[in-house]
């Protein structure tokens, strides 16, 4: 069996070699130092890891549409294999435009895997305030959560976190405790990675969405930025270190640039980062040049 771990990282682009404004160079993420011998930027892509297990490249997030790429259209393009910005007539976000909902319901990678009888697990958990929001009839959700919900996947809550079947948005559970009043037992980023890898072994497709990189890029959580970056760094390092090359592909991508340039609080025109490791890394790297290429590349290899 060939399994797919799909890690989505919001606002994660390839910027400049800049120790003042680029967090890759400010914090020197261990993931990139360990596997690639240095941080990614626009001048050194694509990159191949020292052990040849991982490929990294930049992919087009602009999709021939003027303006700054946005999350609603970018994420829908990733999930559904369409140029969502062209469909809407502009880059749109942060949530998907209503005209994109039929695509997220019937043409996403989630719907394709489910129709093929595959096991799909959406690893993210949501606090009670999120469920209160949707139970009140409000439907402004990110594209990943929206596609999961439209396709009947269970959206995880605190019970699944406590059972070890889901992860909070910031990985360890700490922000739920601090900002939402929960009393979760904290887990390390390495334990979170182990949890994710265990769940991936039970499924054909596992998806986890991390969006705090985009929040950091927008300057919203300056006081927590370094701590969150270090946690995320440890998490992805543990995943790419611990996964089984023989039967699993780890695919990580973003929807647009942002995090890589703190000199602005907006998104950027930079290429979005894409990382592939494992069984199908070469095929994915060769096939994917832009956001709409992602879904057909994945489904052609795994379905």
The 8 nearest C-alpha neighbors of each residue, nearest first, counted from 0:
[[1, 246, 2, 203, 247, 245, 301, 200],
 [2, 0, 246, 247, 3, 301, 203, 248],
 [3, 1, 247, 203, 246, 204, 248, 0],
 [2, 4, 204, 248, 247, 249, 203, 5],
 [3, 5, 249, 205, 204, 250, 206, 248],
 [4, 6, 206, 250, 251, 205, 3, 249],
 [7, 5, 251, 207, 206, 208, 250, 4],
 [6, 8, 208, 252, 251, 253, 209, 207],
 [9, 7, 209, 253, 210, 252, 208, 11],
 [8, 10, 210, 253, 213, 11, 212, 254],
 [9, 11, 213, 256, 257, 255, 258, 253],
 [12, 10, 256, 258, 253, 9, 271, 272],
 [13, 11, 256, 271, 272, 270, 259, 269],
 [12, 14, 40, 41, 270, 269, 272, 271],
 [15, 13, 40, 259, 41, 12, 269, 260],
 [16, 14, 40, 17, 41, 21, 13, 42],
 [15, 17, 40, 18, 14, 24, 21, 41],
 [16, 18, 21, 15, 19, 20, 24, 25],
 [19, 17, 24, 25, 21, 20, 16, 22],
 [20, 18, 17, 21, 25, 24, 22, 261],
 [19, 21, 261, 260, 262, 17, 18, 22],
 [20, 22, 259, 260, 17, 23, 24, 18],
 [23, 21, 25, 24, 26, 259, 20, 258],
 [22, 24, 27, 21, 25, 26, 28, 38],
 [25, 23, 18, 27, 22, 26, 21, 17],
 [24, 26, 22, 18, 23, 27, 21, 19],
 [25, 27, 24, 22, 28, 23, 225, 228],
 [28, 26, 24, 23, 25, 29, 38, 32],
 [29, 27, 30, 26, 31, 232, 23, 32],
 [28, 30, 32, 31, 33, 27, 232, 236],
 [31, 29, 236, 33, 28, 32, 232, 34],
 [30, 32, 35, 38, 34, 29, 33, 37],
 [31, 33, 36, 37, 29, 35, 30, 34],
 [34, 32, 30, 31, 29, 36, 35, 37],
 [33, 35, 48, 31, 32, 49, 36, 30],
 [36, 34, 48, 31, 37, 32, 49, 33],
 [35, 37, 32, 33, 34, 31, 49, 38],
 [38, 36, 32, 35, 31, 39, 33, 27],
 [37, 39, 31, 23, 32, 40, 24, 27],
 [40, 38, 13, 43, 37, 44, 41, 31],
 [41, 39, 13, 14, 15, 42, 43, 16],
 [40, 42, 13, 14, 43, 15, 44, 39],
 [41, 43, 40, 44, 15, 16, 39, 14],
 [44, 42, 40, 41, 45, 39, 46, 38],
 [45, 43, 46, 56, 42, 41, 57, 40],
 [44, 46, 56, 55, 43, 57, 47, 54],
 [45, 47, 55, 44, 54, 56, 48, 43],
 [48, 46, 54, 51, 53, 55, 49, 35],
 [49, 47, 35, 51, 34, 53, 50, 52],
 [48, 50, 51, 35, 34, 47, 36, 52],
 [49, 51, 48, 52, 34, 53, 47, 35],
 [52, 50, 48, 49, 53, 47, 54, 34],
 [53, 51, 50, 276, 48, 277, 54, 47],
 [54, 52, 276, 48, 51, 275, 47, 55],
 [53, 55, 47, 275, 274, 46, 276, 48],
 [56, 54, 274, 46, 45, 273, 47, 275],
 [57, 55, 45, 273, 44, 272, 46, 58],
 [56, 58, 272, 270, 271, 273, 13, 44],
 [59, 57, 289, 288, 270, 271, 272, 60],
 [58, 60, 289, 270, 61, 288, 271, 290],
 [59, 61, 255, 62, 290, 270, 271, 289],
 [60, 62, 63, 59, 68, 64, 268, 67],
 [61, 63, 64, 60, 59, 82, 289, 84],
 [64, 62, 61, 65, 85, 60, 84, 59],
 [65, 63, 62, 61, 66, 89, 84, 85],
 [66, 64, 63, 67, 61, 89, 90, 68],
 [67, 65, 68, 64, 90, 89, 61, 268],
 [66, 68, 268, 267, 266, 69, 90, 65],
 [69, 67, 90, 61, 255, 60, 66, 73],
 [70, 68, 92, 91, 90, 73, 71, 72],
 [69, 71, 93, 73, 92, 74, 72, 254],
 [72, 70, 95, 92, 94, 93, 91, 73],
 [71, 73, 83, 75, 84, 91, 74, 70],
 [74, 72, 70, 254, 76, 75, 71, 69],
 [73, 75, 77, 76, 70, 72, 71, 254],
 [74, 76, 78, 72, 77, 73, 79, 142],
 [75, 77, 81, 291, 73, 83, 80, 74],
 [78, 76, 74, 290, 75, 291, 293, 79],
 [77, 79, 107, 75, 108, 76, 294, 80],
 [78, 80, 107, 106, 76, 81, 75, 77],
 [81, 79, 291, 294, 76, 77, 292, 295],
 [82, 80, 76, 291, 83, 79, 75, 77],
 [81, 83, 76, 85, 84, 291, 86, 62],
 [82, 84, 86, 72, 76, 85, 81, 87],
 [85, 83, 90, 89, 87, 72, 86, 82],
 [84, 86, 88, 83, 82, 87, 89, 64],
 [85, 87, 83, 84, 88, 82, 89, 99],
 [88, 86, 84, 85, 89, 83, 98, 96],
 [89, 87, 85, 86, 84, 90, 64, 83],
 [90, 88, 84, 87, 91, 85, 64, 65],
 [89, 91, 84, 69, 68, 72, 67, 66],
 [92, 90, 69, 72, 71, 89, 93, 96],
 [93, 91, 71, 94, 69, 70, 95, 72],
 [92, 94, 70, 71, 69, 91, 95, 141],
 [95, 93, 71, 92, 141, 140, 139, 96],
 [96, 94, 71, 142, 72, 92, 99, 97],
 [95, 97, 98, 99, 94, 71, 91, 100],
 [96, 98, 99, 100, 95, 101, 94, 87],
 [99, 97, 96, 100, 101, 87, 86, 95],
 [100, 98, 97, 102, 96, 101, 95, 103],
 [99, 101, 103, 102, 97, 98, 104, 96],
 [102, 100, 104, 103, 99, 105, 98, 106],
 [101, 103, 106, 105, 100, 104, 99, 79],
 [104, 102, 146, 100, 107, 101, 105, 106],
 [105, 103, 101, 149, 102, 146, 150, 100],
 [104, 106, 102, 110, 103, 101, 107, 111],
 [107, 105, 102, 79, 103, 110, 104, 111],
 [108, 106, 79, 78, 103, 109, 110, 105],
 [107, 109, 111, 110, 78, 294, 112, 79],
 [110, 108, 107, 112, 111, 113, 147, 146],
 [109, 111, 113, 107, 112, 108, 105, 114],
 [112, 110, 108, 114, 109, 113, 107, 115],
 [113, 111, 115, 117, 109, 114, 110, 108],
 [112, 114, 116, 110, 117, 115, 111, 109],
 [115, 113, 111, 116, 112, 110, 117, 109],
 [114, 116, 112, 113, 117, 111, 302, 110],
 [117, 115, 113, 114, 112, 118, 111, 119],
 [118, 116, 112, 113, 115, 203, 119, 114],
 [117, 119, 202, 203, 204, 116, 120, 113],
 [120, 118, 204, 202, 205, 203, 117, 121],
 [119, 121, 205, 122, 204, 206, 202, 118],
 [122, 120, 206, 123, 205, 207, 119, 147],
 [121, 123, 165, 207, 206, 120, 166, 124],
 [124, 122, 166, 165, 121, 207, 167, 168],
 [123, 125, 155, 156, 167, 166, 165, 122],
 [124, 126, 156, 155, 129, 127, 123, 167],
 [127, 125, 128, 129, 156, 157, 124, 130],
 [126, 128, 130, 129, 131, 125, 156, 157],
 [127, 129, 131, 126, 130, 132, 125, 179],
 [130, 128, 132, 127, 131, 126, 125, 133],
 [129, 131, 127, 133, 132, 128, 134, 126],
 [132, 130, 128, 134, 129, 133, 135, 127],
 [131, 133, 129, 130, 135, 134, 137, 128],
 [132, 134, 137, 130, 136, 135, 131, 138],
 [135, 133, 131, 136, 132, 130, 137, 129],
 [134, 136, 133, 132, 137, 131, 130, 138],
 [137, 135, 133, 134, 138, 132, 131, 139],
 [136, 138, 133, 135, 132, 139, 134, 140],
 [137, 139, 140, 133, 136, 132, 145, 135],
 [140, 138, 137, 94, 141, 95, 145, 133],
 [141, 139, 145, 138, 94, 144, 142, 95],
 [140, 142, 94, 144, 143, 145, 95, 139],
 [141, 143, 145, 144, 95, 146, 74, 75],
 [144, 142, 146, 145, 141, 147, 74, 208],
 [145, 143, 147, 146, 141, 142, 148, 140],
 [146, 144, 142, 148, 143, 147, 140, 141],
 [145, 147, 103, 149, 143, 148, 144, 104],
 [146, 148, 144, 152, 150, 145, 149, 143],
 [147, 149, 145, 151, 150, 146, 152, 144],
 [150, 148, 146, 104, 151, 147, 145, 103],
 [151, 149, 147, 148, 152, 104, 146, 110],
 [150, 152, 148, 149, 153, 147, 146, 154],
 [153, 151, 147, 148, 150, 154, 121, 149],
 [152, 154, 155, 151, 148, 147, 121, 120],
 [153, 155, 152, 156, 124, 148, 125, 121],
 [156, 154, 124, 159, 125, 153, 123, 165],
 [157, 155, 124, 125, 158, 159, 126, 160],
 [156, 158, 160, 159, 161, 126, 124, 155],
 [159, 157, 161, 160, 156, 162, 155, 163],
 [160, 158, 162, 164, 161, 165, 157, 156],
 [161, 159, 165, 157, 163, 158, 162, 166],
 [160, 162, 158, 159, 163, 157, 183, 164],
 [163, 161, 159, 160, 164, 158, 165, 157],
 [164, 162, 160, 161, 165, 159, 194, 166],
 [163, 165, 159, 162, 160, 198, 166, 122],
 [166, 164, 160, 122, 159, 124, 123, 163],
 [167, 165, 123, 124, 170, 160, 122, 168],
 [166, 168, 124, 170, 169, 172, 123, 171],
 [167, 169, 170, 209, 123, 166, 124, 208],
 [168, 170, 167, 171, 172, 174, 211, 209],
 [171, 169, 167, 168, 166, 172, 191, 188],
 [170, 172, 186, 173, 185, 187, 169, 188],
 [173, 171, 175, 167, 185, 174, 170, 183],
 [172, 174, 176, 175, 171, 185, 177, 183],
 [173, 175, 177, 176, 178, 172, 169, 179],
 [176, 174, 179, 173, 172, 178, 177, 181],
 [177, 175, 181, 180, 173, 174, 182, 179],
 [176, 178, 174, 175, 179, 180, 173, 181],
 [177, 179, 175, 174, 176, 180, 181, 173],
 [180, 178, 175, 176, 181, 177, 174, 126],
 [181, 179, 176, 178, 177, 175, 182, 174],
 [180, 182, 176, 175, 179, 183, 177, 178],
 [183, 181, 176, 184, 180, 175, 185, 177],
 [182, 184, 181, 185, 172, 176, 161, 173],
 [185, 183, 186, 182, 172, 161, 173, 171],
 [186, 184, 172, 171, 183, 173, 187, 182],
 [187, 185, 171, 190, 191, 184, 188, 172],
 [186, 188, 190, 189, 171, 191, 185, 170],
 [189, 187, 234, 191, 190, 233, 230, 192],
 [188, 190, 192, 187, 191, 234, 237, 193],
 [191, 189, 193, 187, 192, 188, 186, 194],
 [190, 192, 188, 194, 189, 193, 187, 195],
 [193, 191, 189, 195, 238, 194, 190, 234],
 [192, 194, 190, 196, 191, 195, 197, 189],
 [195, 193, 191, 197, 192, 196, 190, 198],
 [194, 196, 192, 198, 197, 193, 199, 191],
 [197, 195, 199, 193, 198, 194, 192, 200],
 [198, 196, 194, 200, 195, 199, 193, 201],
 [199, 197, 195, 201, 200, 196, 194, 202],
 [198, 200, 196, 202, 201, 197, 205, 195],
 [199, 201, 198, 197, 202, 196, 2, 203],
 [202, 200, 198, 199, 197, 203, 118, 120],
 [203, 201, 118, 199, 204, 200, 119, 205],
 [202, 204, 2, 118, 117, 119, 3, 205],
 [205, 203, 119, 3, 202, 4, 2, 120],
 [204, 206, 120, 4, 199, 119, 121, 5],
 [207, 205, 5, 121, 122, 6, 4, 120],
 [206, 208, 6, 122, 123, 7, 121, 5],
 [207, 209, 7, 6, 8, 210, 123, 206],
 [208, 210, 8, 211, 168, 7, 9, 207],
 [211, 209, 9, 212, 213, 8, 208, 214],
 [210, 212, 214, 213, 209, 215, 169, 9],
 [213, 211, 215, 214, 210, 258, 9, 10],
 [212, 214, 10, 216, 211, 9, 215, 210],
 [213, 215, 211, 217, 216, 212, 219, 218],
 [216, 214, 218, 212, 213, 217, 220, 219],
 [215, 217, 258, 213, 257, 214, 218, 261],
 [216, 218, 264, 214, 215, 219, 265, 213],
 [219, 217, 215, 216, 221, 220, 264, 214],
 [218, 220, 214, 217, 215, 221, 216, 222],
 [221, 219, 223, 222, 215, 218, 224, 214],
 [220, 222, 224, 223, 218, 219, 215, 225],
 [221, 223, 220, 224, 225, 226, 219, 218],
 [224, 222, 221, 220, 226, 225, 227, 215],
 [223, 225, 221, 227, 226, 222, 220, 215],
 [226, 224, 228, 227, 223, 229, 26, 222],
 [225, 227, 229, 228, 223, 224, 230, 222],
 [228, 226, 230, 224, 229, 225, 223, 231],
 [227, 229, 225, 231, 230, 226, 232, 224],
 [228, 230, 232, 226, 227, 231, 225, 233],
 [231, 229, 227, 233, 232, 228, 188, 234],
 [230, 232, 234, 228, 233, 229, 227, 235],
 [231, 233, 229, 230, 234, 235, 228, 28],
 [232, 234, 236, 230, 231, 235, 188, 237],
 [235, 233, 188, 231, 237, 232, 236, 189],
 [234, 236, 238, 237, 232, 233, 239, 231],
 [237, 235, 30, 233, 239, 234, 238, 240],
 [236, 238, 240, 234, 235, 239, 189, 241],
 [239, 237, 235, 241, 192, 240, 236, 242],
 [238, 240, 236, 237, 241, 242, 235, 249],
 [241, 239, 237, 238, 236, 242, 235, 243],
 [240, 242, 238, 239, 237, 243, 196, 193],
 [241, 243, 239, 238, 240, 244, 196, 247],
 [242, 244, 245, 247, 246, 241, 277, 248],
 [245, 243, 277, 247, 246, 278, 242, 248],
 [244, 246, 243, 247, 278, 277, 1, 248],
 [245, 247, 1, 244, 2, 243, 0, 278],
 [248, 246, 2, 244, 1, 243, 3, 277],
 [247, 249, 277, 3, 278, 276, 279, 4],
 [250, 248, 4, 276, 275, 3, 5, 277],
 [249, 251, 275, 5, 274, 4, 6, 248],
 [252, 250, 6, 274, 273, 7, 5, 275],
 [253, 251, 273, 7, 272, 8, 274, 6],
 [252, 254, 8, 9, 271, 11, 272, 255],
 [253, 255, 73, 74, 271, 9, 10, 70],
 [256, 254, 271, 10, 60, 253, 68, 12],
 [255, 257, 12, 10, 267, 11, 269, 271],
 [258, 256, 266, 10, 216, 267, 259, 260],
 [257, 259, 216, 11, 260, 10, 212, 213],
 [258, 260, 21, 14, 257, 12, 22, 13],
 [261, 259, 21, 20, 262, 258, 257, 263],
 [260, 262, 20, 263, 216, 21, 264, 259],
 [261, 263, 260, 20, 264, 21, 19, 216],
 [264, 262, 261, 265, 260, 217, 266, 216],
 [265, 263, 217, 218, 216, 261, 266, 262],
 [266, 264, 263, 217, 267, 257, 216, 67],
 [265, 267, 257, 256, 67, 264, 68, 255],
 [268, 266, 256, 269, 257, 67, 265, 255],
 [267, 269, 67, 256, 270, 61, 68, 266],
 [268, 270, 256, 267, 13, 12, 14, 271],
 [271, 269, 57, 58, 59, 12, 13, 60],
 [272, 270, 12, 255, 58, 57, 253, 256],
 [271, 273, 57, 12, 252, 253, 56, 11],
 [274, 272, 252, 56, 251, 55, 57, 271],
 [275, 273, 55, 251, 54, 250, 252, 56],
 [276, 274, 250, 280, 54, 249, 53, 251],
 [277, 275, 53, 280, 249, 248, 52, 54],
 [278, 276, 248, 244, 280, 279, 247, 249],
 [277, 279, 248, 280, 244, 247, 245, 246],
 [280, 278, 282, 281, 277, 248, 283, 276],
 [279, 281, 275, 276, 283, 282, 277, 278],
 [282, 280, 284, 283, 279, 285, 54, 275],
 [283, 281, 285, 284, 279, 280, 286, 296],
 [284, 282, 286, 280, 285, 281, 287, 296],
 [283, 285, 281, 282, 286, 287, 280, 275],
 [284, 286, 282, 283, 287, 281, 288, 280],
 [285, 287, 283, 284, 282, 296, 288, 292],
 [288, 286, 292, 284, 293, 289, 285, 283],
 [287, 289, 58, 59, 292, 286, 290, 285],
 [288, 290, 59, 58, 292, 291, 287, 60],
 [289, 291, 77, 292, 293, 76, 60, 59],
 [292, 290, 80, 76, 81, 77, 293, 289],
 [293, 291, 287, 290, 289, 295, 294, 80],
 [294, 292, 296, 291, 77, 295, 290, 287],
 [293, 295, 80, 297, 296, 78, 292, 79],
 [296, 294, 298, 297, 293, 299, 292, 80],
 [297, 295, 293, 299, 294, 298, 292, 283],
 [296, 298, 294, 300, 295, 299, 301, 293],
 [297, 299, 295, 301, 302, 300, 296, 294],
 [300, 298, 296, 297, 295, 301, 302, 294],
 [299, 301, 297, 298, 302, 296, 279, 282],
 [300, 302, 298, 299, 297, 1, 3, 2],
 [301, 298, 299, 300, 115, 112, 297, 111]]
